[in-house]
Amino acid sequence: MSTPRISFEFFPPQSIEACFRLWDTLGKLAPLSPEFVSVTYGAGGTTRDLTHDAVKTIHANYGVAVAAHLTCVNATREETLAIADSYAEAGVTEIVALRGDPPKGAGKFTPHPEGFASSVELVEALAKTGKFHLRVGAYPDPHPEAENLDACVEFLKRKVDAGANSAITQFFFEADTFFRFRDACADAGITAPIIPGILPVNNWTRVRRFASACGAHIPAWVDEAYEKAIRDDRETLLSTALCTELCTDLIEGGVEDLHFYTLNTPELTRDICAALGVTPKQALAQVA
């Protein structure tokens, strides 16, 4: 089995304690030499400044490529493109361009009157600048607002046609879910790389809630396995085994890149990477 290329997602810290947790997570995962790391944007754009600060700090101090999440929520086109320009000026040239979730309690996404109405519009505007490598989201299980999987494939094609260079999928629980989506994208003429998003399960109750919110299908056997593992105090052991098996199945099916949603907790992700043959390759610079 070949060793995969890896990347990691983090979320920006909102407290001093969370800052230490993020830097500790980076300290443990950056030596694995990821292709890039990404930093998320909170629902409704609530962490815009925190994301900006975290991206610049990681870029300046950790020796890894950083992809900044950028959304269409609660901002004008001018404001959004100004944020992108500030990243380019700081040497950050990768962006994960997303529509973004509405603010909590707002329900349905409503575009800013002077903002981008969709991720397709955002990608198109960013691509025209010629400054960025653009990554977008993809959904192996249908997005909650999509009619079906075909609609998700077609929307991804629109984003790629608008200038997206690659896509990162929402998490899923079975390799066949990704393979079906990959095949459907190929049939639709999508040639951009599609990187599977992997979520190591640190807390099944929380992940189950995430899955429900984003439309990720939970197979009955997974739910039953976690019920038994939690009862027997073996949740971490099960998570390591299942996630390693999922990644192995993907690699054997031709996948060369894996993107891990770390939730700013490094241990499980690091253990899974080790099981896949990904080991530390570099010394890590310290935050100034």
C-alpha positions in Angstrom: 0.0 0.0 0.0 1.4 3.4 -1.0 1.8 6.1 1.6 -0.8 8.9 1.1 -0.3 12.6 0.9 -2.1 14.2 3.8 -3.5 17.6 4.8 -5.3 18.8 8.0 -8.1 21.2 8.9 -8.2 23.3 12.0 -10.6 25.8 13.4 -9.5 29.2 14.7 -9.2 29.6 18.5 -11.6 31.8 20.4 -9.9 31.8 23.8 -6.4 31.6 25.3 -6.9 28.0 26.2 -8.0 27.2 22.7 -4.9 29.0 21.3 -2.7 26.7 23.3 -4.7 23.7 22.1 -4.3 24.8 18.4 -0.6 25.4 18.7 -0.2 22.0 20.5 -2.1 20.3 17.7 0.1 22.0 15.1 3.2 21.0 17.0 2.2 17.4 16.8 0.8 17.3 13.3 3.0 19.7 11.3 6.1 17.4 11.5 4.1 14.9 9.4 4.7 17.3 6.5 1.2 17.9 5.3 0.7 19.1 1.7 -1.3 22.0 3.3 -3.4 22.8 6.3 -6.7 24.7 6.3 -8.4 27.0 8.8 -12.2 27.2 8.9 -14.6 30.1 9.0 -17.3 30.1 11.7 -21.0 30.0 10.7 -22.1 33.4 9.5 -18.6 34.6 9.2 -18.3 34.9 13.0 -14.6 34.0 13.1 -13.5 36.1 10.2 -10.8 38.0 12.1 -9.7 34.9 14.1 -9.4 32.9 11.0 -7.3 35.7 9.4 -5.0 35.9 12.4 -4.6 32.1 12.7 -3.8 31.7 9.0 -1.1 34.4 9.1 0.4 32.9 12.3 0.6 29.4 10.9 2.0 30.7 7.6 4.7 32.7 9.3 5.8 30.2 11.9 5.1 26.6 11.1 6.6 26.0 7.7 3.5 24.5 6.1 1.3 25.8 3.3 -2.0 27.3 4.6 -5.3 27.3 2.8 -7.7 30.0 4.3 -11.4 29.3 4.3 -13.4 32.2 2.7 -17.2 32.4 2.5 -19.9 34.5 1.1 -21.7 35.1 4.3 -22.4 38.6 5.8 -20.0 40.5 3.6 -20.0 42.5 0.4 -18.1 41.5 -2.7 -15.6 44.3 -2.0 -15.1 43.2 1.7 -14.6 39.5 0.7 -12.1 40.3 -2.1 -10.2 42.6 0.3 -9.8 39.7 2.7 -8.5 37.6 -0.1 -6.1 40.3 -1.1 -4.8 40.6 2.5 -4.0 36.8 2.4 -2.1 37.2 -0.9 -0.1 40.1 0.5 0.9 37.9 3.5 2.0 35.2 1.1 -1.0 32.9 1.6 -2.0 31.8 -1.9 -4.4 28.9 -1.2 -8.1 29.5 -0.5 -11.0 27.1 0.3 -13.9 29.0 -1.3 -17.3 28.1 0.2 -20.7 29.6 0.3 -20.7 29.2 4.1 -23.3 28.4 6.7 -25.9 31.1 7.8 -25.6 32.5 11.3 -27.0 30.3 14.0 -30.7 30.6 14.2 -31.0 32.3 10.7 -32.1 29.1 9.0 -31.7 29.4 5.2 -28.7 31.1 3.6 -29.5 34.6 2.4 -26.9 36.4 0.3 -25.7 39.9 1.4 -27.4 42.4 -0.9 -24.0 43.4 -2.2 -22.3 40.1 -1.7 -21.7 36.9 -3.6 -24.8 34.8 -4.0 -23.1 31.5 -4.2 -19.7 29.7 -4.0 -19.7 29.6 -7.9 -19.7 33.4 -8.0 -17.0 33.6 -5.3 -14.7 31.1 -7.1 -15.2 32.9 -10.4 -14.1 36.3 -8.8 -11.1 34.8 -7.0 -10.0 32.9 -10.1 -10.0 36.2 -12.1 -7.4 37.6 -9.8 -5.0 34.9 -10.8 -3.5 35.0 -7.2 -4.8 31.7 -5.7 -5.0 28.0 -5.8 -8.7 27.4 -5.2 -10.2 24.5 -3.4 -13.9 24.0 -3.0 -16.3 21.7 -1.0 -17.9 18.5 -2.4 -20.6 16.2 -1.1 -20.4 12.4 -1.5 -23.7 12.3 0.4 -26.2 14.8 -0.9 -26.0 18.3 0.7 -29.1 18.9 2.9 -30.2 21.6 0.4 -29.6 19.5 -2.7 -32.3 17.5 -4.4 -30.1 14.5 -4.9 -26.5 13.4 -5.6 -26.7 14.4 -9.3 -27.4 18.0 -8.2 -24.3 17.9 -6.0 -22.1 16.7 -8.9 -23.5 19.3 -11.2 -22.8 22.1 -8.7 -19.3 20.9 -8.2 -18.8 20.9 -12.0 -20.0 24.5 -12.1 -17.4 25.4 -9.4 -14.6 23.7 -11.3 -15.7 25.4 -14.6 -15.6 28.7 -12.7 -11.9 28.1 -11.8 -11.7 25.7 -8.8 -8.4 23.7 -8.9 -9.5 20.9 -6.6 -12.3 19.8 -4.2 -12.4 18.5 -0.6 -15.3 16.3 0.3 -17.5 16.3 3.4 -16.8 13.4 5.7 -18.4 10.0 5.1 -18.3 6.6 6.8 -17.8 4.1 3.9 -15.3 4.1 1.1 -17.9 3.1 -1.5 -19.7 6.4 -0.8 -16.6 8.2 -2.0 -16.0 5.9 -5.0 -19.6 6.3 -6.2 -19.2 10.1 -6.0 -15.8 10.0 -7.7 -17.2 7.9 -10.6 -20.2 10.2 -11.0 -17.9 13.2 -11.1 -15.8 11.5 -13.8 -18.9 10.7 -15.8 -19.9 14.4 -15.6 -16.5 15.5 -17.0 -15.0 16.7 -13.8 -11.2 16.3 -14.0 -10.1 18.3 -11.0 -8.7 16.3 -8.1 -11.2 15.3 -5.5 -9.7 14.8 -2.0 -11.7 12.7 0.5 -12.4 14.4 3.8 -11.8 12.1 6.8 -13.2 12.8 10.3 -11.5 10.7 13.0 -14.3 10.2 15.6 -13.1 11.7 19.0 -16.7 11.9 20.3 -19.4 9.9 18.6 -22.3 11.9 20.1 -20.8 15.1 18.6 -20.0 13.5 15.3 -23.4 12.0 15.0 -24.8 15.6 15.4 -22.4 16.9 12.7 -23.5 14.1 10.3 -27.1 14.9 10.8 -26.5 18.6 10.1 -24.5 18.2 7.0 -26.3 15.2 5.4 -23.6 12.6 5.9 -25.3 9.2 5.9 -24.6 7.0 9.0 -24.8 3.3 8.2 -26.7 1.3 10.8 -23.6 -0.9 11.5 -21.5 2.2 12.4 -24.1 3.4 14.9 -24.4 0.0 16.5 -20.7 -0.4 16.7 -20.3 2.9 18.6 -23.2 2.1 20.9 -21.3 -1.1 22.0 -17.9 0.6 22.1 -19.1 3.5 24.3 -20.8 1.0 26.6 -17.5 -1.0 26.9 -15.3 2.1 27.1 -13.6 1.3 23.8 -14.7 4.3 21.7 -11.1 5.5 20.9 -10.0 2.0 20.0 -13.0 1.6 17.6 -12.4 5.0 16.1 -8.8 4.2 15.3 -9.7 0.9 13.7 -12.6 2.1 11.6 -10.8 5.3 10.4 -7.7 3.4 9.5 -9.7 0.8 7.7 -11.6 3.5 5.8 -8.4 5.2 4.8 -6.8 1.9 3.7 -9.8 1.1 1.5 -9.6 4.5 -0.1 -5.9 4.1 -0.8 -6.4 0.7 -2.3 -9.0 2.2 -4.5 -6.6 4.7 -6.0 -6.8 7.6 -3.6 -3.5 9.4 -3.1 -4.6 12.4 -0.9 -6.5 12.4 2.4 -7.7 15.5 4.2 -8.2 15.1 8.0 -10.8 17.1 10.0 -8.8 17.3 13.2 -11.2 19.3 15.4 -8.0 20.7 17.0 -7.3 17.4 18.7 -4.2 15.7 17.3 -3.8 12.4 18.9 -6.3 10.2 17.0 -5.3 11.8 13.7 -1.6 11.3 14.4 -2.2 7.6 15.4 -4.2 7.0 12.2 -1.5 8.6 10.0 1.1 6.4 11.7 -0.9 3.3 10.9 -0.9 4.5 7.2 2.9 4.9 7.2 2.9 8.7 7.6 5.7 9.5 10.0 7.4 12.8 11.1 9.8 14.1 8.5 10.8 17.6 9.8 11.7 19.6 12.9 9.2 22.2 13.7 9.8 25.9 14.1 8.4 27.5 17.2 5.8 30.3 17.3 7.6 33.6 17.8 
